[in-house]
Amino acid sequence: MDARLQPHPESSTSDPPRADESWDEHYRDERDAAFLYRALAAAEPNRERRELFEKLAIVEDRHAERWQQLFAESGRPLPAYTTASRTRLLAWVAKHFGTSVILPMMLAEEGREVQAYLGMARHSSHRQTHQAAIDIASDSAVHARELSEMMGREGEPWHVGGSGGYLRSVVYGFNDGLTANFGLVAGVLGANVAPHIVIISGVAGALADALSMGSSGYLAAKSEAEVQAHQIEMERHEMRLMPDLEEEELALIYQAKGLTPERARETAKAMMQDPSQALDAMVREELNIHPAELAPLKDGVVTGASTAIGAFIPIAPFFILDHGAAIWTSLAVSMLAHFAIGAARSVFTGRSVWASGRDMFVVGFGVAAIAFLIGEWITRLM
């Protein structure tokens, strides 16, 4: 076994494992994963995909049972468990919008598990805990590969960045448009201007924010492609200058996939005999560079459009209601939308639905209040 994945010399199978608070999180994550895969299976009309989700749920059950054994051996009580709000939200999204919508996030989650359990294995001082971490990391890597194949990708998501695809662009674009234009409308209302000025300002703000976010999304995706090209070139130089180190890293990745240490080293050595093939493998497995889910132009269009929709919410009541009623309706609808989009963001951040929604609610209200006071203050100065 690779020295970096071996348990510490002082470890012993006769000593009980030493539990810490991170165990609680790992155990709950496995229970959540089993729940979510079963929810995906229930929502999936395709038989093959449904059977895969059911199989993955069973494996997650085994992981939870493995943790239960470790808790029992350590003498630490099993933590209380309730399905996380974020997990229930993802299950709801899959049921109403299809499983494909959340597959990028599931893929990233499996990648996070690989990283977390490999890190646990490297620092474990108990052989049974170390082996459990290696086994679960290997299973998670297999899950990632199967989900990748389902999505038409290759390789494994060893890093978290860039998950979410269209859904992520929609959520964050909508969030920016809503908050920015809500603040703008509140500031104009604070200035006590004529009703038609509020509408003109809101529409202009929505268009400007949509164009700004759309162009930013385009440039960000384009810059990411350029950064990836630079990383690939650096990896090419590293393989030429430090082939032994790169071969060792590749062997570690194959071991995490489930190969024996000897077989992993043999595979890595064979791969390194063909520089182009080895580079392709390192780009996929170590750098986690895959074909982009969104091309720069599509990313710009999706982000810009979702920003425009979010920005239109605060101004919409002024088109259909009297000015006084529109003000309070805009406030109520915008604050509800802030909570909802905060809850949606929890899908990517990993926080609870309530905490994320509450924080967005407070931020949205704070932005509007400050903008209103500034608008009122400027009017008094003039």
Disulfide bonds with the S-S distance in Angstrom:
none
